[in-house]
Amino acid sequence: MELADNNLARELAGRGQRRLETIEQALGVRIGVRGNVLTVHGPEEARSAALELLGQLQELASEGRMLEQTEIGQAAKLFAKGERPEIRKWLADVILVTSRRKSITPRSPNQKRYVDAIRNHDVVFGIGPAGTGKTYLAVAMAVAMLTRGDVRKIILTRPAVEAGEKLGFLPGDLAEKIDPYLRPLYDALNDMLDPGRLGRYFEQGTIEIAPLAFMRGRTLERAFIILDEAQNTTKEQMKMFLTRIGMGSRAVVTGDHTQIDLPSGQGSGLLAVRRILRGIDEIPFVAFDRTDVVRHPLVQRIIEAYENDDAAHAARHRAGDGA
């Protein structure tokens, strides 16, 4: 495979050829670099997949749109499974351009499906492990819709399980009590809006961040509402939240069923809601897995190690029951 010049080959390979190593590991091939020529060795099917992936990456690199190593790893794993996604399709979907001129786009086919589901449905569930972009993309969609005037306000909420939602027992005023539990939502907003604009939105009540307990008794119209960490809701809290939605509103519920912090014996509303709502086709559930993780490459491997340990523990438990 011949590239336009040596500089493009170096860009595609990455520092220490780490980008190519990521492709090699995912697809089981060996990639050689000599000047502006890449050679791929391995089984025919894997070699064909690697060449197609490299071709797509070459086109993106020539346009100055080189992917991060983590994103290349995600794409390579999809190619290894026999899928041949067109990477450009999800990268071309610019959800929002931040105040720092950063374009927020889906980084995997699953993220693209999630974003499209939010565009086309009033209630959407995003379920999967940490680092898959569930909350960040939902906040980006909320800011984009607010900027266009599609909604009048954004409401971000989480169950403050660590405090048992008994906020009166914590020191400080309301903001000081709830800040630790809502900080990830503030961080996402700070990444997308300049401080002055964000401050005005808070002062005007255009953006509101509050614990889930503060949603009770409200009807929310023309609002974009995000319930984060929904695995820590009870069945009753989930029902309360979903029945707050008024006309012209959009709701996104995100959570990870492997990270439930509720007291022992208390069922998760996130686990119950899929069974309860399974007959409502207008409410999509988008499932993420470790291949969608967009944090440090080690995060995928950490999640995989924990999944393997859980599976081994379950197998030992079943064997013990059988004995």
Number of C-alpha atoms within 10 A of each C-alpha: 11 14 17 11 11 15 12 17 21 15 16 22 20 16 10 9 16 13 20 23 19 20 26 21 14 20 23 17 19 17 19 13 17 10 14 15 14 16 13 19 15 15 12 11 11 21 20 15 22 27 16 15 20 21 15 15 19 20 14 17 16 14 9 11 13 17 18 13 19 22 21 23 26 25 25 26 18 19 21 19 12 12 12 14 16 13 19 13 13 19 20 12 16 12 19 20 15 18 14 10 9 12 16 19 19 22 25 25 19 18 22 18 15 24 24 13 21 23 14 12 14 18 21 24 25 27 22 22 22 23 18 24 23 28 24 19 22 26 23 23 20 29 23 18 21 19 13 10 11 16 20 18 24 27 20 23 25 25 24 22 18 12 14 11 17 12 17 11 10 13 9 11 10 12 11 11 19 20 15 11 17 20 12 14 19 13 11 16 19 15 15 23 17 13 13 8 11 17 15 12 15 13 11 11 14 17 22 15 22 19 19 22 17 13 16 12 11 13 13 20 17 18 25 28 28 27 24 25 24 28 27 28 28 20 17 11 20 21 13 17 23 15 14 17 21 15 11 14 20 26 26 25 26 25 24 21 18 11 14 20 15 16 11 7 6 13 17 22 20 25 19 14 15 15 9 10 13 12 9 9 8 14 17 20 19 18 17 21 16 19 22 26 25 21 14 11 15 11 16 23 13 12 17 15 12 11 14 12 12 12 12 12 12 12 12 12 12 11 10 9 8 7 6
